[in-house]
Amino acid sequence: MILYQTIFNVDSQSKTLEDVKNICCEWLYASRNSKFNSKNLKFNAYEDIDIISPNHSERVLANYVDCDQVENFYFEYQKDIHKSNQWITIIAIEKNATNFKIGVKLKTISTSPRPDNQPIKKPLIISKLIDELGAAFDGEFLIDQINYLDNSTYWIETVSKFVNGDFTGHLPCVYLSQPVCFNEEQIQDLQKELFGLAHIFIEPQDNYQAFSYKLKEASNSKNAYNGSIGIYWKNGFSKKLFLKADQTTQLLINNLNRLVRSSLLVQKFPKSLTRHSILEKKFRTQIDGLKQKELKNPQDYEELIKLYDAEIEAKNKKILELENNSYQYDYQDFSREVSPEDSNNSFSIPFNISQYFEKEIKHKMYNLLLELQVDNLGLSDRKKEIFEDIVSNIKQDKDYEEYSNQIEHLKNVLNDFKGNNTKLRKALSPFNIELSEDGKHLKANFRLDTRYPQSFAKTPSDNRAGKNIYRDFKKILY
């Protein structure tokens, strides 16, 4: 399950990948949760390493490749590698002549459910990289400062662009309109929470009504105003979201943090920052180097074959990952509307479970209602009338019907189970389930949530294998 994910850029003219490696290592040395120190974690940024901590509970992986004047460095820290809840922090770098592109990801591999409201702290390494490398930016904005606007034409034009989605950066833009509901100390707290995750813009206090009106005209009335808070994403991802300043300060900060973090989780992580891509580039560079020299010794041919095998394995893993992502994007629609459209014949119930998806939640709630025996509930006539009307309309709901049909389709596919193939992965994608290979077994996990794994053999033992697999899936899908 991915918990945090962000991407930003840093001016690299005065820094090297060795500097980045040192920051990553110093972050571990200073952590109370790590047993690594400068004696047992010695390496340079330009070599591949796989180091286990003295107590065998932690692991550090690092890879480097230099190809076509672009350097890549990958650093992965694994915590509690033998426990049911394993924590993984990834720092991936792409460096060219002028800047670093830095991606940071925190995820957990867990087989034991935890409370959904458990607070998750932002990885300290994000702030540490930005502070120590300096000059961090995203698009045209620096990300280590708050943007206090003035009444100039520049800010009217600049804000209207990102309000309309015309923005080249990766991070969302948080816009605080006047009168701002936070005091200066609370604004600093907000900046600390969103540091490295979002840009913060504060409407000018002087003559803010005139600024707001000009921005309204320039942005086609898409701007936040009158104390509300707007969150804006670039074109191709989503639209906008407004939060009203009628909540407590801490609740507002928590909601902003949650929305920003959730939006970053569902954005595509650049291919060039994945370990599969970095290893593939490395193997291809080594293969090309071997092919350019005259092969005379049997060892040279053996080395070339090993490199080809390693490259094929990296490609196969990447293909599987890309197929899973492709099918997920076909079905996943990340909505940022604050509330559903008003309706006279329906209502909505808020929920905080971020690891579940809307259609799954609706289907489970509908099934709970359908399974209830109304005569045994002791309802008054009026309550009974409302309940029976809701139940009678459930099976006419398009989402319920679609989800039920997708479960039936999965059942048909598994009845003819022949192993890991595109047909099976496509049948699992509506439920946000992706497959990975683990030796002789396939492992199925909900996307962003590894607490309910399903494991089964790659090759069916008999004609009942598919039915048994479906029976296990049914327990978590219904």
N, C-alpha and C positions, 0 to 999 in steps of 0.2 A: 504494500500500500504506500503510495507516494504521499508524503506529508508536506514537504516544501519543495519549491522549484523556482528558480529565478535565473535570469540571463542579463548580463550587462557588459560594457566595454571599459577598458582602461588604456590610457596612453602608455605604450610600451617602449618608447624611445630611450628611457633611462632605466628600464627594468629588464630582467631576464627571467627565463623559466626557473632558473636556480633560486631566484628570489621568491617566486611563487611556491616552490617546493619547501623552502625554509619557513615560509609563513604557515604552510599546512602542518609541518612537523612541530613548529613551536606551539601551534594551537593544541596539538595532542600533548606535548610536554606539560603545558600549563593546565590541562584538564584534570580535575579530580577523578574523573571516570576512566581515565586511561592509565595503563601501566607502562606505556612506551616512554622511553627517555632517549637522550642523545647518544647513549652507548649502544642500545639495542635497535636503534632505527637509523642506521648510517647508510646513506646512498646519495647519488647525485641525480639530478633531474633528467639526465640523458641516458639512463639505463632502465631496463625492465627488472622489477623486483616483486617478490612475494614473500612477505615477512610475517611470521607469527609471533605474538608477544610471549614473554617468558611464562605467563600463567595459562597460555593457550586459549585465552578467551577473546583475543583481538587479532585482527589481520589487516595488513596494509598491502594493497596492490598498486603498482605504478607502471605506466608504459609511456614510451616516447617514440616519436617518429618525426623525421625531417624530410619533407617531400615537396618539390616544386616551390621552394622558397617560403613554405608555410610549415611551422613547427606545431606539433600537437603534444600535449602533456596530459596524462590521465592519472588521477589520484583517488583511490577508493579506500575508505576506512570502514571496517566491519567490526561491530561491537557485539559481544555475547554470542559468538558464532556457534556455540553448542547448546544454546537455550531456545525455548519455544518462541521468544520474542527477540529477533535479531535486528539490530539497527545498522543502517548503511548510509554513509555520507559520501557523496561523489563530488569531486571538483575537477572539471574538465576545461582545458585551455586550448584555444587556437590562436597562434601568434603569427602576425605578418610583420612587415617592416615598420608599421606605424602604431598598431594597437593590439591588445589582447581582447579576444572574445572569451568571456568566462561564464560557465554554466555551473550552478550549484544545485544539488538535489539531495534531499533527505528522504529516506524511505525505510519501511520496516517490513520484515517478513515474519509474520506471526501466525501461529496456529491456535492461539487462545484468544477468544473475544475479550475486548476491554471496553469499559464505558465510553460511549461516544463523546461525552462532555469532558473527557480528560484533557486538560490544557496541554498544548504542544508548543514548546518554546522554539523560536526562530533559531536556526543554527548560528552559533557565534562566529563561525568561519566567514559568513557573509560580511558582517561588519568589519572583521579583522582584515579581510582582503581589500575592502574599499578603503579603510583607514590607512593601511600600510603601503598599498600600491599607489594611492592617490589618483586624482584626475579621472574618477569613474564617471562614465556618461552612458546615456541611452538615448538614441536618436540625437536631437539637438540640445538636450538638457543634461546638466550635471545631476547626479543622483545623491550627492552627499550634502545637499542644501535644500531649504524651503524656498520656493519662488514667491516672494512678496511682490505683487503686481502694482503698477502705477497706472495713471490714466493716459498713458501714451498710446499712439496708434499701433506701435509695435505689439503691445500686449493684446490689444483688441484682435489684431490679425492672427497672432500666434495662438491665442486661446480658441478662437473660432475654428482654427484648423483642426486641433485635436478634438474639439467638441463634435466636429463633423466627421471624425475618423481619419482625417488626413494627417497621419503621424507615422514616422518610419521606425520608431522605437518599439521595444518589446513590452515594457512595463506599462500598466494602466496609469491614468492621470486622475488624481483626486482633487476636486475643485471645491474650495470652501467659500461660499458666497456670504456677503455681509447682510445683516450683522452676524459675525462669526460666533458660534455658540461656545467656543473654547476660549479660555484665557491663555496668556503666553506660555505659562508652565504646562498647560494641557496640550498646547500645540507641539511643544517639544516632546511630550510623552507620545503623541501621535507620530511624530517624525521618527522617534526611536523605534516604534512598533513597525513602521512601514519602510524603514531604512533598507535600501537595496531591493525593495519589492514594488515600490510605486513612487511616482512624482507627486509632490504636494504643491498646489497653487492656492494662494489666498487673495481674494478680491480686494482691491484698494479700499481703505476705510473712508478716505476723503472723497466726497461726492460720488459715493458708490452707486446711487440710483442712476446717474447719467451713464456711468460705465456699464452697468447692467443692461440699460436700454440699448446702448450701442452694440453690446455683445449679442443681445437678442436679435437685432437686425442682421448682424454679420453671421450668426449661427443658425438662422432659420428657427428661432425660438427653442433651441435645444439646450440652452444654458440653464444651470442651476441658479436660483435666485431667492432672495428674501430669507436668507439663513439656511437654506437647504444645502445638502452636500451632494455633488455629482461625481460619479465614477465613469470614466470614459475609456473605451478600448479602441484600438486601431481598426481600420476597415478590414473586412475579411474574417474578423473574429466575432464581434458582436456590436451592440449599440451603446446604450448608456443605462445608468441606474441612478435614481435619486433617493437619498435618505433624508427624512424630515428631522429637524433638530428638536424633536419633542421627546427624546429619550434621555436618560442619565448620561453624563459624559463618558463614564467607563463603558456603558453598554454601547454607545455610539462607536467608541474606539474598538471595542471587541467585534462589532458588526463589520466595521470597515476592514479590520484585519482579516476576518473570516472571508469576506467577499473577495478581497484582493488575492488572498492565498488560494482560494478555490478557483478563481479565474486563471491563475498562473498554472495550476495543476493540469488543466485540460488543454493548455496550449502545447503545440508540438515542440518537443525538445530538438534542437538542430542536429541533424544527422552527423555533422562533422565533430560533434562533442560526445558521441557515443563510443563506448569501448570497442564495439564491433567494427565501426568505421575506422578507428585509429589502428586496430590490429590488422585490418584488411589492407590499409595503406602500407603498413610496415612490412607485411608479407610480400606484397606486390613489389615494393622497392627492393627487397632482398632477392626476390626471384629475378627481377630485371638485372640486378647486379651479377648474379650467377650466369645468366644467359649471355652476358656480354663477354665473359671470359671463356677460354677454351676448356671444355670439360674433358679431362683425361682419366682421372682416378674414379673408381667406383664410388668412393665416399662423396664425390661431388654430385653424382647422380642421385645417391641416397638423400643427400641434403636437399636437392631440388625437389624430389618427390615429397619429402616431409613438409617442405614449404608449400607446395601445391595442396597437400592434404589439409594443412592448417588454414590456408586461404579459403578452400572449399567449405570447411567447417564454419569459418567466420561468416561467409556469405550465406550459408544455409540458416544460421541463427538470425542473421539480419533479415532474410526473406520472411522467416516465420514471424519476426517482430513486426515487420512492415505490413504483412497480411493481417495480423491481429489488429494493428492500428487502423488500417484501411476499413475493415469491417466495422470497427467501433465508431469511426467517424460517420459512417453511413447511418447509424441509428442514434447517435448521441447528439442531443440538442441542449446546449447549456443556456438556460434561460436566466436573465437577470432582471426580470420585471419585479418590482417591489410587491405588487399584489395583483391577482388575476383581474380580468375585466369584470365589471359589475354584472351580475346576473340575477334574475328574479327567481330562477328555479334550480340554483345550485349554490354550494358554499365550499369554502376551502378551509383546511385545517393545517396550520403551520407545523413543521417538524424540523428537527436539527440533525437528523442522521444523514451525514454527507456521503457515506459509503454506499448508500442505496440509490436507486434511480427511480424517477417518478412513476413510470409504468409498473415497475416491480412493486412499489409501495401500494399503488392503487389496486393491483391485482390481489395482493395479499389481504388488504383491508376488505375488498369486495368478497373474497372467499370466506373470510371470517363472518361477514354478515350473512352470506348464503348458508353457512353451516349452522347458524343459530336457529333453534326451533322457537318460533314466535309465541306459540301457545304456552311454552314453559317459562317465559320471561316475566309473566305477571304484569304485563303492561296495561295501562289505562287504554280506553278505546281510542283516545286521540293520539297517544304515543304509538299504538298499534297501527293506526291508519298511516301515520308518517313512515314507520318502519316498513310496512308492506309496500308502500309506494316506492320507497328507495330501492328495496330488493327487486321489485318488478322491473325497474329500469336499469339495473346493473348489467344484465346480459345484453342490453341494447347499446351499451357504451362501446364506442369504437376502439378505445385503448384496451379495454378488457377483452374484447373479441380478438383483436390483433395479437395480444399477448398469449391468449389461449391457443390460437392457431399456430403461433410460433413454438409453443410447447409441444403441440401435436406433431409439427414438422420435425422437431428434434427427436421425438419418439420414433418416427418413421425412418429417419437417418440412422439412428442407433440400432434399429431392428436389422439393418444391413451393415453393421459395423465391420469395417475392414482395416481399421487403424487410423493413423493421423493423416488426414487429407483435407483438401480445400473445402469439400462439401461439409465435413463435420465442423470445421472452424467457422464457416459461414453460418451454420445452424446455431452455433453457440453465441455468435456475436450480438444478437438482439438482447441477450441477457447480460451483456458486458462481461462475458467469460472468455478468457484467452488460454490457449494451450502452450505448454512448454515441455520439452523432453528431459527426462531424468533417468539416464541409463536405459533399462528395458521398459520403463514405464512412462506414461503421459501424466502430466500434472495439470489440472484445471483449477484456475483461480479467478475470482471476480476481479475485474480491472480495478486498480487502486485499493484492493482489499484482499489480503491473503489469509484471512482468519478462518475461512471455510474451504480448505483445499479438498479436491477430489482426485484420487490417484487410481490409475488402472493400467493394465498391461497394454503395450503398443500393439501386440498381435493377439487377436481373439483366440481363446483356448477352444471354444466350441460355439455353436449357434445361439447359445443363451447369453453369451458375454454382453452383447449390446443391450439386451433387456435388463440385465443386472446393473449395467452402468446407468441406464435411464432411471431405474428405480432409485439409485443413489442421488442422481440429479434432481429428481422429483421432490425429494425431501427438502431441498433448499430453494427450489423454484416456486413451490406452492405456498 
